Amino acid sequence: MADTVRELSGVKVLVCDPAGPSITTVQDALDLIGATYDGAELVAVPADRLDDTFFVLSTGFAGEVMQKFVNYHVRLVVLGDISRHLEASSALRSLVVESNRGSHIWFLADTDALAARLEPAAP
């Protein structure tokens, strides 16, 4: 399966293939952002595609990647189990909590959780 654009709760989402290439550089993240120009406003990346350095905040890689998504007005969602990374870093735990409070970068379990998060609030 290749990366595909799907509509989830009325939002066009670039859902990245879990078997796709690893995201190891900022250029890899920019390539994903570039793939949204066909109409997607959000990129859902499986956590396993992110290089482990993303989850070690002292490397600065996560900050650079997230900043690129913010700069280009594309939302980012990291999908999957990141518990082993969370256990190793209180700073990462704090980042995940704060990110999930916002609207631009989320860490979620799967596409079902993403679809639920994207559901419009009931009036």
C-alpha positions in Angstrom: 0.0 0.0 0.0 1.3 3.4 -0.9 0.7 6.6 1.0 -2.9 7.6 0.2 -5.2 10.5 0.7 -8.4 9.5 2.6 -11.2 11.6 4.0 -11.7 11.1 7.7 -14.5 13.0 9.4 -14.6 15.5 6.5 -10.8 16.1 6.6 -8.5 15.1 3.8 -5.7 13.1 5.4 -2.5 11.8 3.8 -2.3 8.4 5.5 1.3 7.1 5.3 1.9 3.5 4.5 3.5 1.7 7.5 5.9 -0.1 5.2 7.0 3.2 3.6 10.5 4.7 3.9 11.7 5.9 7.2 11.7 9.5 8.1 15.2 10.2 9.1 15.9 13.7 7.9 14.0 17.0 7.8 14.0 16.6 4.0 12.0 13.4 4.4 9.4 15.4 6.4 9.4 18.1 3.7 8.7 15.4 1.1 5.6 14.4 3.1 4.5 18.0 3.3 5.0 18.3 -0.4 2.8 15.2 -1.0 -0.2 17.1 0.6 -0.4 19.6 -2.2 -3.1 17.5 -3.9 -5.5 18.6 -1.2 -4.6 16.9 2.1 -4.4 19.1 5.2 -3.1 16.6 7.6 -0.4 13.9 7.5 -0.8 10.7 9.5 2.5 9.0 10.0 3.0 5.6 11.7 5.3 6.0 14.6 7.4 3.1 13.3 8.3 5.2 10.2 9.9 7.9 12.4 13.6 7.4 13.2 14.2 6.8 16.9 16.0 10.1 17.1 12.6 11.8 16.6 11.6 10.6 20.1 14.9 11.7 21.8 14.1 15.4 22.2 17.7 16.4 22.9 18.5 15.6 19.2 16.3 18.4 18.1 14.9 16.3 15.2 11.3 16.3 16.5 11.4 20.1 16.9 12.7 20.6 13.4 10.1 18.3 11.9 7.2 19.7 13.9 8.3 23.3 13.0 8.2 22.5 9.3 4.7 21.2 9.6 3.6 24.3 11.5 5.4 26.6 9.0 3.6 25.0 6.0 0.2 24.9 7.8 0.0 21.1 7.6 -1.2 19.2 10.6 0.9 16.2 11.8 -0.4 13.1 13.5 1.9 10.4 14.8 0.0 7.1 14.9 0.8 4.1 16.9 2.3 2.8 20.1 5.1 5.0 21.4 5.0 3.7 25.0 8.7 2.6 25.0 9.8 6.1 24.1 7.4 7.7 26.7 8.8 5.4 29.4 12.3 6.6 28.6 11.6 10.4 28.6 9.5 12.6 30.9 10.2 15.5 28.4 8.6 13.5 25.6 5.6 12.6 27.8 5.1 16.3 28.5 5.4 17.1 24.7 2.8 14.5 23.8 0.4 15.9 26.5 0.8 19.5 25.4 0.6 18.6 21.7 -2.5 16.6 22.1 -4.1 19.6 23.8 -3.6 21.7 20.7 -4.9 21.3 17.2 -1.8 21.1 15.0 0.3 18.0 16.2 -1.2 15.0 17.8 0.0 11.6 19.0 -2.8 9.0 18.6 -3.2 5.3 18.7 -4.6 4.7 15.2 -6.8 6.1 12.4 -9.9 5.3 14.4 -8.7 7.6 17.2 -7.8 10.2 14.5 -11.3 10.0 12.9 -12.9 10.4 16.4 -10.6 13.4 17.2 -11.6 15.1 13.9 -15.3 14.7 14.4 -16.9 18.1 14.7 -18.2 19.0 18.1 -21.9 18.5 18.6 -23.8 21.8 18.9 
